[in-house]
Amino acid sequence: MTAAQPQEPQTATVDAGLVLLDGGLSDAAPVQPEPLPEGGLLGDRYRVGPLLGSGGMSDVHRGHDTLLGREVALKIFRGRGESHAGRQREMRLMARFSHPGLVAVFDAGKVEDGPAAGRHYLVLELVPGSTLAQVLQPGPLAVPLVAKIGADIAEALAFVHEAGVVHRDVKPANILLPPGVLDEEAEPGDPLTAPRARLADFGIARSTRDHPASTVDHRGTPGYLSPEQAMGAPLAPPSDVYALGLVLLESLSGERAFTGTPVQQAYARTRHAPSMPEHLPAEWRKLLTAMTALEPTARPSAAAVEAELRAL
């Protein structure tokens, strides 16, 4: 796992049928990291290294597994005690997954002593490279590269959807691009070992097998919420497909599909689909229009999206 990206505000209330997210996209309060001291040992095994980054709910350190002699990422959740119920859910969800398009989970535990005692942590695969959010800062990407990245993430989503899980926060900052993924001249290699885009951060994921009320959660990143997520409705796999559609659209155009305050964005996406750039090939316009349909049942499955993108 690479450096965590500062997350946009994720708390919300419901008013007039819309999810009103606290704060704005440009004036959100900065994340206040709570890093661990470097050099400490977690679980008598993992040496804490430098802080890589901080997200809305956790801090990520580089770490060293002293038993196996390998570099890892240490995701240290903020808060203690009962507030970690959601963190424990993420641990259980991620521990179930083994897929080349997902960040691998090696271990989990709880800080036992010191000022951070009681904080839970995950030991994750350390994925070198950049996030899609970082790569998009200069501008849009080439169409074939977007197709490859999108297919990799759609495949990972199809896997977690089949396992009964909705990610709920598909966005460029949660898409990791290891070395080799951005090499458009590279020859295709073994599908199991070739570099591929990776999907990270299941911090607000939910199981579709939970009680429906448990999937009515208003957190998410404003720029990538699905219409049903903006309305505070129970979520299902089509919500992830919608978010991936917005990510692909941004990757091709260099701009977000919806802008303005979080409330304006939420209102807009419940009223109309995102605009499609006229320069996009017809097959791309057709696929992205389907992925970002207002009605969830009209969207293709993640597996169908992967097949389309592999063909493109």
N, C-alpha and C positions, 0 to 999 in steps of 0.2 A: 504494500500500500504506500502510495506517495504522500506528500504533504497534504494535510487536510486543508480544504479551502474554507475561508470564512463564509458562513451560511447566511442567507437572507432571513429576515424575521420569520418565525414559524409559529407564533402564538396567534390565536384568532378567536373571534366571537361571531355569532351568527346574528344577522340583522336583515330584515326584509328579504329573507331567502338567500342572501349572499354571505359568503365567508369574508369578514372584514379583517384583514391581517394587520396586526399592529405595526406601525412604522411604515417606511417607504423603501423603495428599491435603492435609492441613492443616499438616504439620510438615516439608515439603520444604525443603531448604536453598535460600536465595534465590539467584537467578541473579546471577553476578558479571559485570557488563558490562565490556567492554574497548573503550570508545568511541575513535574517532579524534579527533585535535585538530580543532576547528572551523577552517575557513578554508583547509585544505589542498586540493590539487587531485589528483584521481585520473585517471589516463590523460590528463593534460594537458587535461582537459575538464570533469570533474564536481567542483564546489566542495562541500566537506563542510560541512553545516549542523548544527543541534542534534540531539542524540540523541532519537529518537522513542520508542524502547523496546528491550527486550532479550528474546530468547527463549532456548530451551535451547541453541541452537547458533550464534546470530548476534546482532548488534546492528544496529538499523535507524536510519539517519540521514536527516533531510531533506537533500536535495541540490539543486544548481542546475546544469543543463546549460548551460554557457557558450556552446556552439556553437549550440544551437537556442533558447536563452533560455526554457527551461521548467523547472518544478519537478519533481523526481523523488524516488524513495525509493532509498536506497543500503543494500543488505543486505550487511553485512560479516561474513563467516564467521570464527569463532574457529579458532585452530590454523593450522598452516602445513604446507607440503610434502605428503608422501604422505597425511597425514590428511585432505586435501581431495579424495580420490577420490569420496566421497559428495557433496560440494558440486558437483563437476564434473558428476556425474550429474544433480543437480537442474538445473544450468544447461542441460544438453542437453535434458532433458525439457521444461522450461518454454519453451525456445526453439522447440520444435516446435508449441506451442499458440498459436492465435489464436481467441479466443472471447470474446464480451461478458460471459460469466459468470466469466472468469478474469482475474487481474491480469496485465497485459501486461509482457513482458520486453523492455527496450530494448537492453541491452548487458551485457557481462560483462568482467571483467579481474582483474588481480592487483596488489596494492599493491607498488610497486617500491622504495620507499625509506622510511627512518624506522623507528621501533620496530615498526611493524606490517608491515614488509616481508614478503612471502610470503603474506599473507592474501588470499584470493579475495573478490571482491564481485560482486553482481548489481545492475544498474541497472533499477529497476522503476517502473511507473506509480505515481504518488502518488495514492492513492484517499482523498479526504476523507471525513469521517463517523465512524461508530462501528463497533465490532464487535458481533456478536450477544451476546457475553458481557457487554459493558457495558450493552446495552439490557435484558438480562434481570435485572439486579441488583435493580431495584425489584419485579419480579414477572412473571407470565406475560403473554403478548401476546394480542391479539384473534385469533380463529380465522381470519378472512380474511387477516390479515397473515401469520400463520404459513404458510398455504397458499401465499401469493405467494413468501415467502422460500424455503420448501421447494422449490417448483417451479423457482425460479431455480437453486438449488444442485443439484437433481436433473438439470436440463438440462446444467449444467456437468460433472457426474459422468458422465452418459451420453456426453458428448463425449470425456472423457479415457479412459473405459473402451473406447470404440470405437477409440481410439488405442493400446490395449493397456497402459494404466497404471492402477495402483491407488493412490489417494491415501494411504490408511492412517492419516490423522489428521484426519478430519472432526470438528470440534467448534466450539462457539460462538465461541471466540477466533479461529478461522481463517475465519470468515464475516464479510465486510465489508459494511457497510450505508451506501452513499453517500447524500448528501442527496436526499430525494424518495422513497426506498424506504419510509420509515415514514409517509408521508403517505397515510392511508387514504382521503382524500377526492379524491385526484388522479385526473383522468380518464386512462384508458388512452391511451398515445401510440404512437408508432412502436416496434414491438418491438425494433428495432435500436438505438434511441437512448434509450428510456425507462430511467429509473433501475432498476437491478436489483441484487440481492444478488450478491456476488462471492466466489469461493472462492480462498483464498490458501494459501501455504506448502506447497510440495511437497518439503520437506526430507527426508522419509523415504519418499517415493513410490517405487514399484518398477514395472518393466515386467513384464507377465505373459508376455512372450516370453523373459524371462531363464530360466536354469536354475531349476527348482523350488526348489533349495536356497537360492537367493539371495533368495527371498521369505519364507523362514523367518527373520524378524527380530523381535525381541521388543519393539522400541520402539513407543511409542504413548502416548496419554494414558489413564490408568487408567479414568476415568469413561466412556469411549466405546469401549473395546475390544470387538470382536466376540468371540463364544465361541471361534471358531477362532483368533483372535489371542491370546486369553488362554491357549489351549492350546499356542501356539507352532507351529501348523500352517501350511503354505503358504497364502498369501492370494490372493484373487481379488476381482473387483468386488462380490460380495455382502457382503463385509466393510464396504465403504463404505456400502452401502445400510442395513446394520444400524446403523452409527454415525449416519447421518442420521436414522434412525427414533428413536434416543435423543435426538437434538438436537430433533426436532419434538415429542417427548413432553415434554421439559423446557420447551420454549417454550410449550406449552399448559397445563402444570400448575404451572410455576414451581419445580419440584423435579427433581433428578436421579433417574433410575430406580433406580440402584444406589448405595448409600452404604456407609460403613465404610472399613476399610483397603483398600489395593489388593488384597491377597490375598483378603480377604473378598468384594470386588467380583468378582474374577476367578472365584472359586469359585461365587458365586451365579449368574452369567450362564451358566455351563456347565451349570447344573442346572435353571434355569427361566427363562421369558420374563419381561420386566418387567410389572408390574401396570398395567392400564389404568384411568384414572380413570372412574368411572361416569357423570360428567356429559358425557363426550365423545359426540358424535353417533355413531350406529351406523357410518356410512361411515368416520369417522376411526378408530374402534376396529378395524374390519376391516383398513384399510390399515396401521395401525401394528403390528397383530398379525402381519401378513404380513411387514412389513419387519424385525421383530425375532424372526422364527422362529429356533429353535436350529439347524435344519438349513439350511445356506447355499442348497441347491438349492430350498428352499421359498420363498425370498424373491423378490419381483419384481425386474425389472431397473430400473436408474435411469431409463431411458426410460419404462417403464410407470409408475413412481412420479410422474414429471413429468406424464404425461397425467392421472393420477388427481387430482393436486393442482391442475392447471389447471381441471379440472372442478369441484373443490370451491371 
